[in-house]
Amino acid sequence: MLHSIKLNDQDYEQLLSEALTRIPLYTNEWTNFNVSDPGITILQNLSSFSLLQQSLLDEVTDELREKLLGLLGFFPSTLRAARLLVSPEDGGGRTLPAQEKLLLGSLCFEPEQQTTLVPWSIAAVFRRCGEETRDITYPLQYAAHAAVQVFGAAPQAGCELYFVLSGPIEAGMTLHFYVGIQNEGWRNPFAAEDDLSFARMRWEYYTGDGWAAADCTDETHGFLISGGLHLTLGAAQPAVWDGLAVHGTAVRCVLEQAEYDIAPRVTQMVGGLFEVTQRDTHAASFRFAGADEIRIRSAMTRFENLFVFCREQPDGPYFRYEQGDGTLEGRFFLRQDEPDGTVVLRFDRDFFRFGPDDGADAVCAVCYDLNTLHRRLIGTAFGYEDQQIEMDDLRPLLPEGFSVLAEMQLPDGQTGYYRIEPDDRREDSLRYEIGAADGMLRIRHNGLGSAVRLYLCDAVTTAGAGGNLRSGARLSAAPDPYFPDEPPRVFYTAPGHGVGGRSAETTEQLRRRLVDALRRRGSAVSEADYEQAVRTTPGLCIHKVRAVANEQQNLVRITVKCYTEDDRPALPACYLQQIMQRVEQYRMISTRVELREPQYVPVDVTAVVHVRKYYENARTEIEEMLRRELDYITTEHTFGETIHFTELYRKLETQPCVDGVYLLSMHPAPGADAVMQGADIVLGESSLCHLGRLTLEINTSLAH
């Protein structure tokens, strides 16, 4: 049914022929079946109408598909704009208005609100663990390919990380940092709803009265994945800290709890950033409570396409106001442009006799860019439901960045306007939806009546997942709209990658996701199902997994090896807990699960080898080869494999330095979970091997 419904496959000729053959069944007075007969004309029209109705019944629209999929709990992913941290290459020291456009090719990024580019940076970074204090500034700032263990090789509760900052840091500021992490590719993505944490941190900044708490939004999950750190200072004014060799404003991170699987290794730490969103504003409304004066600070006002609407009574309509010169009465406002780009609008009810009331959103100022100004009228709502209006070149549209102004004739003959967002659910309003991908406005309910003209009020487009840029992107300030050929003068660098961008999911993509979900088992049945469930546990670094089922005992034994700093790691306690929680989601109720630690089996090797005469470093090369071939811990070998004697022998004798192998034997260490099978070694189901004791005798061949 998600594809199509075919209730009747008759075409027009068949429908008409069937109607004609039934005429004698109802009357014998109708004898003229020629096309000139009015009755035949009526039958032709009814046949066409029946065929049209049938095609509508047969049609399965995207809306119907989405509702059917919604009954199964599948809803399309919505469009979402990416976020990016950037720094000005000229140091900053200025203010960017909201909607200031920063460009990278066809992609546009904007600050969502007015942003002051405070020229601050990280002057020094210190680590203090116990009595030891270490300056780690240089490797973090200048050695891009090095990694610094910011909390040491074995992080402990009580370790502190100090950031000494340069620049005019003020109370209430939000400081944006970007942190690059090494080996983050080992780790599974963290789940948004999961509270998994390997560390608990406390962030503070220094004031004249000591250290004060700061609010931190940590996208790195405790320095485990690359991302932003957003630190908001409190109301107390920061002060200069002289606790270490470098003086300046300081913030610190105190490690209150540490259960890291891998000690954080930081490759990059950058400050002095601000956040932009991958969005391109084509129309923007600015709403204010009624007042004698309002101030608009936005890059959109540069286009000079400013339309002002005021509500004169609570919950009443907006009325259009024109810019006046202070000489005429009516719906006028006075405009003043200040040097910093701020637009000041003044209203004088006493003089003009009209003005906004003092309620919220009483003033609505709408700005358009140059291309959107001439197509701000998007269509007319005629009064019937399911009307569709296409908006050219505005796609993909952000639903939360969209609204319309509905223009209608009021009972007293005046023209009024109502600002309506897509989620408006009032019966006496306009209810519509926005197709993010196709740029289509679909009217679901028109409570305003017929012949309502719709104008753009807010319109923002985004590239969705296309805004998740790689690190190192370089953005440029948009040129002056009236002088587009001028080269850019200001550039911005993104030290990290864009995050959060997501494209809208089409109905077909949603259907495919349902099909994939139906094919995917909801419960673990096979050994591979358990292995996949464990391997994808959110937030963990899983290296090897093997599940072995015992049907007689209805038991599944799962052995897991993780990535850690140890050569032969055991499973941390948090891993045991997280993996068991994950398995419980898939385990069949009658199946028992046992989680096992890896067993590391030393393999002792004895070899007598003849090497070529005058060949240097033969012993070293042979030892490295044996260590490499018997390393089942760090390589892709899995648990319980067989070590084949013939393969090891062949690789030894084909070494460039080897002229012949006189003796080779291998045995697992006593008590290890492995057995000899002829000359081969069969490892236990939870075992991985490594080179144990090596007895190697080297002889120089005298042959040839």
C-alpha positions, 0 to 999 in steps of 0.5 A: 500500500505504500507504493500504489493502490489499483482499485479499477484498471479500466480506461476511458474507452472501456468505461464508456463501452460498458455504460453503452451496453447497459442502456438496454437493460434500463430502457428500450426507448433510448435507441440513438447511440451516436455521439451527436445524441445529448445522452451520449454526451452526458455518458461521455462526461460521466465516464471522464469524471468517473475515471478522474475520481478513480485516479484520485482514489488510486493515488497514494500521496506522500502525505498518506504515506507519511501518515501510514508510516507514522502509525508504525512509529516512523517519522521523517527527519526534519531539516536542521542547520549546521553550526560552525565555530570560526575566528576572524583572521584580523583579530576581531575588535568589532561587532557583527550584526545579526544575519551578517553573511559569511560565504564559502562558495555557495554556502552562507553562514550567519550569526543568529544574533548581534555578536561582538568579536572580542579579540581574546585568545589562549595565552597559556595552558597549565596542568596541575596534578597534585604537587606537579604543575606543567606548562603544556602551552607550546605543544597545544598551540604550535605542534599541530601533529602532536598530542598532549595528555592534558590530564596526564597518562593516568587521569585522577580526580583532583587534576586541574587544567588552567587556561590563562586568557589574553584580551578584554574578558567581561562578566557574562561573556560566553567563551567559545573554545574548539578542542581537537582530539586524537584517536576519536575514530576509535569511539562509537558516537555518543547517543543523545539520550545517553548519560554515559560519562567517563569524567565529571568536571567543574568549570570556574573562572577567577574573580577578585573574590576567588574562583566562581562557577561558570556554566559549560556546554561540553560537546567533547564529552570530557575531552574524548571527541573533537568539538566545542567548549562553550563557557558562560561566565557569571555576573562577577567580574573576572580578575587577573590571576597571578597564581602561575608564571603567566598573568591574565584572566583565567578559567580552570577545569577541575576533574572531580571524577575520572574513569577514562578508558583512554586518557584524553589526548588533545591535538588542538585547542583554540579560543577567541571563536564565535558561532555561526549557523549555516543559513541564508536569510532572504526575509527577516522580521523584527518584532518589538513591543510598542514604544516611541522608539525601536532600534534594529541592528541587522545586516538585512537593513543594508538592502533598504527594503524595510516594511513596517507594520504596527498593531494598534489594538491588542490581538488586532491586525497589523497596519502598514506604516510608511516612512514620513518626513514629519509634516503629514498626519497618518500611519507614518514613522520617522527613520534614522540611520546611525553610523554603526548600521543601526536603524532607528524607527520613531513613532509619535501618536500625538503628532501622527494620530496613529501608532503601535499599542504597548503590547508584545510584538506590536511593531513588526519590521520586515526586511528583504534581500534584493532578490526576494523583494520582487517575489515577496508576494508568494500567492493567494489563498483562495479558501479551499483546503490542501491548496499548494503554493510553490515558492521559486528558488526558496529551498530547502526552507527551514520551517522554524525560520519561516512565516507569512503576512496574510493580507486581507480586507477588514470589515471596515474596508481597511487592509490588515495583515496577520503574521502567521507561523507554520505551527499556528493551530487556531481555527480562525487562522491559516494553517499550513505546512512547509515542504523543506525539500520542495519549497512548497507551501501546503494550506491545510486549513484556511480560517481567514476566508477567500482571496487572502494574499500571502507575503513572505515575512520570514524565509531562511534556507539551509543546505542541511547536512551540506553545512557540516564542513570539514575543519580548516574551512575559510569563509569570507565576508559577503561583498557589498550588495551594491558592489558585488565585484569587490574582493572580500576584505575580511576572512574567517577560519574554522578550526573544527568541523561543522556539526548538527546539519541534517537534510530533510528526509523524503518520503521514499527515504523514510519508506526505505528506513522502514524496510531496513528496520523490518529486515533488521532483527529487533532481538538478537538471534544469531551470534552475529546479532550479539556481536553487532549489538556490542560493537555499536554500543554508544560512546565506547571504544570496541576493538574486538567482539566474539559471541559463542552460543551454547544451545544446550545451556541456552547461553551466549558467551561474549568476549570483548576487547576495548581500545585503551592505553594498555597493551593487554587491556581488561574491560573497565567497570563502566564498559561492563555496565554499558555493554550489559545494558546494550545486550539487554535491549536485544536479548531474548527473554529465555537466553542468558548472556555471559560477558567475558574478559579477554585472555592473553596467551603467550606463545613460546617460540624456539627457532634455529635459522641460517641467515645469509652471510654478511646480512646485517640486523638479521636477528632484529628482523626475525624477532620483529617478524615473529612478534608481528605474526603472533600479535593477535591483540592489536591486529585484526585477528579475532578470538579463538583463531588457530595459529598455523605452524606451516604459515609461520614457517613459510613466512620465516623462511621467506624473509630476505635475510633467511637462507634456511630454517633448521628448527622451528617449534611453538607452544602456548605457555603452561596453563594458557587457554590454548591446546596443541593440535599437531603442530598448530595451536588452537586458541580458546574462544576468549583468547588472543595470542602474543609472542612469549619467550623467544629462543632464537639461534642464528647461524651464518650459512656457508653455502654458495 
